[in-house]
Amino acid sequence: MSAAAATAVASQVDGVKVVDPVKAWATPGAYPLTSVTYAIADTSEAADARREYAKLLRYAAGSGQDPGEAWGQLPQGYVPLPASFREQTMIAASQLENWVNPTSPPADNGSGPSETPTPSGVPSEGATPSPGTPAPGAPPSATPAAQSQSTLGSPLGIIRFLLIAALIMGLVGGIAGPIMQRFAIRSGRK
């Protein structure tokens, strides 16, 4: 998973990286189904709520990354965050905790509407969505479908369908087994 996380590339959201399974599949020792989960915070929350959330982020990127079975430790199957991801989380926690909401809108200097600066990756109120993010009610972009076609040749495509078939066969067997057993018992009594 660490090897796959090292292959993460920037996404359409500033500051957010994603693991490309095709790139990870081609990387020796990388688990291609590795995923990275990000937290989202609301800067319009009260200062004490932002402070508590920042404390959670600091814990998650700090001692919450210690592997083990005790309460609060990173359980088996999870890999500690790489140092760069921990640092990014700590910076985000500080930005969130120290965020100052504007008290009044900026004065219009006649050059049109202006926006209050926001932390990286957080759109300001009324901001235009990025080209990769569909607007509410807009039809979904065709880009993800085109990107997913590149994985059709990988073994993951075939394995996915084999797993579904195995699950269906197990379900059919789980239902049919007791029914067949009843018929066998009834046939033996007559």
C-alpha positions as CSV (number, residue, x, y, z in Angstrom):
1,M,0.0,0.0,0.0
2,S,2.9,2.4,0.7
3,A,4.3,1.7,-2.7
4,A,0.9,2.4,-4.3
5,A,0.5,5.6,-2.2
6,A,3.9,6.8,-3.5
7,T,2.4,6.6,-7.0
8,A,-0.5,9.0,-6.1
9,V,-1.0,11.8,-8.6
10,A,-2.7,15.2,-8.3
11,S,-6.4,15.2,-8.9
12,Q,-8.7,18.0,-10.2
13,V,-9.0,19.2,-6.6
14,D,-6.1,21.3,-5.4
15,G,-4.1,19.4,-2.8
16,V,-5.8,16.1,-3.3
17,K,-3.9,13.1,-4.7
18,V,-5.4,9.8,-5.9
19,V,-3.9,6.4,-6.6
20,D,-4.3,5.4,-10.2
21,P,-4.9,1.6,-10.1
22,V,-3.3,1.1,-13.5
23,K,-0.1,2.9,-12.5
24,A,-0.1,1.1,-9.2
25,W,-0.6,-2.3,-11.0
26,A,2.6,-1.5,-13.0
27,T,4.6,-0.6,-9.9
28,P,6.5,-3.5,-8.4
29,G,5.2,-4.3,-4.9
30,A,2.3,-1.9,-5.0
31,Y,-1.2,-3.0,-4.1
32,P,-3.4,-1.6,-6.9
33,L,-6.6,-1.2,-4.8
34,T,-5.0,1.2,-2.3
35,S,-7.1,4.3,-1.6
36,V,-6.5,7.5,0.2
37,T,-9.3,9.1,2.2
38,Y,-9.5,12.8,2.9
39,A,-11.4,14.8,5.6
40,I,-13.5,17.8,4.7
41,A,-14.0,20.7,7.1
42,D,-16.4,23.6,7.0
43,T,-14.6,26.9,7.7
44,S,-17.9,28.6,8.5
45,E,-18.2,26.5,11.8
46,A,-17.6,28.2,15.1
47,A,-14.0,28.6,16.3
48,D,-14.4,26.0,19.0
49,A,-15.8,23.4,16.6
50,R,-12.9,24.1,14.1
51,R,-10.4,23.7,17.0
52,E,-11.9,20.3,18.0
53,Y,-11.8,19.1,14.4
54,A,-8.2,20.3,14.0
55,K,-7.4,18.4,17.2
56,L,-8.9,15.2,15.6
57,L,-6.9,15.8,12.4
58,R,-3.7,16.2,14.4
59,Y,-4.4,13.0,16.3
60,A,-5.2,11.1,13.1
61,A,-1.9,12.3,11.5
62,G,0.1,11.8,14.7
63,S,-0.3,9.1,17.3
64,G,-3.4,7.7,15.4
65,Q,-0.8,6.4,12.9
66,D,0.8,4.0,15.4
67,P,0.0,0.4,14.4
68,G,-1.3,-1.9,17.0
69,E,-4.4,-3.6,18.5
70,A,-5.0,-1.2,21.4
71,W,-7.7,1.4,21.4
72,G,-6.8,4.4,19.2
73,Q,-4.1,2.5,17.3
74,L,-4.0,1.8,13.6
75,P,-5.5,-1.7,13.2
76,Q,-4.1,-4.5,11.1
77,G,-4.7,-4.0,7.4
78,Y,-4.1,-0.3,7.5
79,V,-0.8,1.3,6.6
80,P,0.5,4.4,8.4
81,L,0.3,7.6,6.2
82,P,3.5,8.6,4.4
83,A,5.3,11.5,6.0
84,S,4.2,13.9,3.2
85,F,0.5,13.0,3.8
86,R,1.0,13.5,7.6
87,E,2.5,16.9,7.0
88,Q,-0.3,17.9,4.7
89,T,-2.8,17.0,7.4
90,M,-1.0,18.9,10.1
91,I,-0.9,22.0,7.8
92,A,-4.7,21.6,7.1
93,A,-5.4,21.3,10.8
94,S,-3.5,24.6,11.5
95,Q,-5.3,26.4,8.6
96,L,-8.7,25.2,9.9
97,E,-8.0,26.1,13.5
98,N,-6.6,29.6,12.6
99,W,-9.2,30.4,10.0
100,V,-10.7,33.8,10.3
101,N,-14.1,34.3,8.7
102,P,-14.5,37.7,7.0
103,T,-16.7,40.0,9.0
104,S,-17.8,42.1,6.0
105,P,-17.7,41.6,2.3
106,P,-14.7,43.3,0.6
107,A,-15.5,46.7,-1.0
108,D,-16.2,46.7,-4.7
109,N,-13.5,48.7,-6.5
110,G,-15.6,48.7,-9.8
111,S,-13.7,45.9,-11.4
112,G,-16.4,43.4,-10.8
113,P,-17.1,40.9,-8.0
114,S,-14.2,39.8,-5.9
115,E,-13.8,36.8,-3.8
116,T,-12.3,36.4,-0.3
117,P,-9.2,34.1,-0.5
118,T,-9.7,30.6,0.9
119,P,-7.3,27.9,1.9
120,S,-6.0,25.8,-1.0
121,G,-8.6,23.2,-2.1
122,V,-11.6,25.0,-0.5
123,P,-13.8,26.8,-3.0
124,S,-15.1,30.2,-1.9
125,E,-18.8,30.9,-1.7
126,G,-20.2,31.5,-5.2
127,A,-17.1,30.3,-6.9
128,T,-17.5,28.6,-10.3
129,P,-17.0,24.9,-10.2
130,S,-13.8,23.5,-11.7
131,P,-14.2,21.9,-15.2
132,G,-13.9,18.4,-13.7
133,T,-16.7,18.9,-11.2
134,P,-20.2,18.7,-12.6
135,A,-22.6,21.5,-11.5
136,P,-25.7,20.5,-9.6
137,G,-28.2,19.1,-12.1
138,A,-25.7,18.9,-14.9
139,P,-25.2,15.6,-16.6
140,P,-22.1,13.7,-15.4
141,S,-18.9,14.2,-17.4
142,A,-17.9,11.4,-19.8
143,T,-14.3,11.7,-18.6
144,P,-14.5,9.0,-15.8
145,A,-16.1,6.5,-18.2
146,A,-13.3,7.1,-20.7
147,Q,-10.7,6.7,-18.0
148,S,-12.2,3.5,-16.7
149,Q,-11.8,1.9,-20.1
150,S,-8.1,1.9,-19.7
151,T,-8.4,-0.7,-16.9
152,L,-10.4,-3.2,-19.1
153,G,-7.2,-5.0,-20.2
154,S,-6.0,-5.4,-16.6
155,P,-6.5,-8.6,-14.6
156,L,-8.7,-6.6,-12.2
157,G,-11.5,-6.5,-14.8
158,I,-11.7,-10.3,-15.2
159,I,-11.3,-10.9,-11.4
160,R,-14.1,-8.6,-10.6
161,F,-16.5,-10.6,-12.7
162,L,-15.2,-13.9,-11.4
163,L,-15.8,-12.7,-7.8
164,I,-19.4,-11.7,-8.6
165,A,-20.0,-15.1,-10.2
166,A,-18.5,-16.9,-7.2
167,L,-20.8,-14.9,-4.9
168,I,-23.9,-15.7,-6.9
169,M,-23.0,-19.4,-7.0
170,G,-22.4,-19.4,-3.2
171,L,-25.8,-17.7,-2.7
172,V,-27.5,-20.3,-4.9
173,G,-25.7,-23.1,-3.1
174,G,-26.6,-21.7,0.3
175,I,-30.3,-21.6,-0.6
176,A,-30.5,-24.8,-2.6
177,G,-28.4,-27.0,-0.1
178,P,-31.0,-27.0,2.7
179,I,-33.9,-27.5,0.2
180,M,-32.1,-30.5,-1.4
181,Q,-31.4,-31.9,2.1
182,R,-35.1,-31.8,2.9
183,F,-36.0,-33.7,-0.3
184,A,-33.3,-36.3,0.5
185,I,-34.7,-36.8,4.0
186,R,-38.3,-37.1,2.7
187,S,-37.2,-39.5,0.0
188,G,-35.5,-41.8,2.5
189,R,-38.6,-42.1,4.7
190,K,-41.0,-43.3,2.0
